[in-house]
Amino acid sequence: MTATAGQPSYDEVPYPSLCYTQTHPNRLATVAMLFGMTPAPVTHCRVLELGCASGGNLIPMACWLPESEFVGIDYAARQIAEGRALAEALGLQNISLKHMDILDVGADLGQFDYIIAHGLYSWVPPAVQDKVLQICKQNLAVNGVAYVSYNTYPGWHMLGMIREMMLFHTRELTEPSARAAGARALLDFLVESLPSRTDAYSAFLRDYRSALAKDWKGTHSRRDAFLLHDELEEVNDPVYFYQFAQQAARHGLQYLGEADFSTMVTDDFAPEARQALAKMVDNLVDLEQYIDFLRHRTLRRTLLCHEEVVLNRKLTPEQVEPFLVASQVKPESPDLDLRSLSVTKFVAPSGATFSTDHPVSKAAMLYLAEVWPRPVPFKALLSEASSRVYLGSEPMDPEVAARDASALGVNLLTAYGHSGNMVELYLDVPHFVLKVSDRPVACPLARLQSPQSELVTNLRHERVRLNAFEQRLVPYLDGTRDRVALADVMSELVSGGSLVVREGDRRVTDLAEARSIVVQQMDRALQWLVRAALLVG
Ligand SMILES: C[S@@+](CC[C@H](N)C(=O)[O-])C[C@H]1O[C@@H](n2cnc3c(N)ncnc32)[C@H](O)[C@@H]1O
């Protein structure tokens, strides 16, 4: 079944250009280092992004890594023009967004330490797929890391079924918003026509609709653009992982790992399943393929490196030493005795858990939660946690100190492998403040993004959703206003009618009352912006 000729181009309907945490050079370098590579320092590297849309992923990186150099390529002129305008408004000198076809990239573009192709490979014809991998070989520095995301089987067999039904239903529609509305209407029709059925098909349709509704949160145009390009694009060719790995190998590239490191770890499977897997496979590619069968995987974010690179897949606790560590896990029970050897369970915001009886590790997790979102260098973390356990000093016995360092390293690696959001590892983190200053400064990118969108990019390269009040406040956080001046401008917005404040359900129109609510909301908003890593001064 093929799409109709009505599918809009990326010039007609631009792709919502957002940041992707997993593509950041920091993440690529982290996984590379864990597997024994010596990647280029994130603070001084060259990064190429293929299919960069309007630079929503690359521009934030260029903002926070001023000594690194960024090149983005896309053949949609409108998207490149939008990206260039934003880069210029930010005064960035270290990024070049090129309007060109990936097929025209040659060796003369130069060598890059990190190459990113996100949301591209599955949506382009075979010749372009091949070219993407060719670039990942030809333009990748010796110790470089390439990131390619793609849709995978077996998961996409089920998703593809819905895509094909949507394509059939919208085959006569040419106007983009009508096509998007038609696709949504079909899904509603399918789900609502089978309300009482309990079979797997009905359950899948319902789950799919609610998952998409969650993804579709945001403006109509953004929802439509995602639907039109992600689901209804003319080309959408998922592959099995082993096929992708074979294709990469033909280009002289080897499988390094996944940007989502925890997906390579099988500790969520029962011990019997792990034993059976170990008997079934004798190489990593096959193991990963069976993991996809078990997890019904729909998407991979695969990292590749040159076939000549010698990797070391044995993880040791010392490997954590060069990293900065961040975590916001909390102990399940608040009354925790740091010096006891009882097991403590820590819970991540996602609900993932991790348990340890090691006192220094417990103290380390508590400390990280206190200073979240600030990442702490491993050695400083060990020292702080030890002094909390050994009451103000570190252990005198070097053997005890070495055992603590090793146990903390093992625990951090275990938690990192167990879940993507339990422990974060960084090689470099841009500066953000942890206390609201007298004249707060939001990062310049968020100040430019917030008037257009409720989604802004923070200094941790994450998308952060602002509420209406924060969205209006952020552009004024340029370091020239103290709290009184900020309350003045926000109150003016209320009196001008462009910002609404409420007390419960009641809209507040009395200006004195509105101002006191503005002051309270502003305090809350500023505290929240600190925790969201959006303030730089
Ligand atoms: C689905 S979008 C993904 C954009 C972005 N990487 C992201 O994930 O948000 C695919 C992008 O690749 C670009 N693209 C597709 N084929 C291309 C080609 N042959 N040369 C250059 N850009 C291409 C499109 O214009 C579009 O911006």
The ligand as an ORCA input file, in Angstrom:
! r2SCAN-3c Opt
* xyz 0 1
  C      11.476     13.581     10.063
  S      12.455     14.982      9.829
  C      13.524     14.891     11.208
  C      14.159     16.186     11.547
  C      15.067     16.176     12.770
  N      16.233     15.374     12.570
  C      14.301     15.705     13.973
  O      14.383     14.535     14.321
  O      13.583     16.522     14.556
  C      13.531     14.545      8.486
  C      14.360     15.701      7.994
  O      15.290     15.219      7.031
  C      15.323     16.102      5.919
  N      15.734     15.312      4.731
  C      15.137     14.221      4.230
  N      15.811     13.773      3.151
  C      16.860     14.609      2.972
  C      17.916     14.679      2.027
  N      18.026     13.791      1.040
  N      18.812     15.675      2.147
  C      18.712     16.586      3.149
  N      17.728     16.568      4.068
  C      16.814     15.592      3.983
  C      13.916     16.661      5.842
  O      13.865     17.897      5.172
  C      13.540     16.764      7.317
  O      13.870     18.014      7.859
*
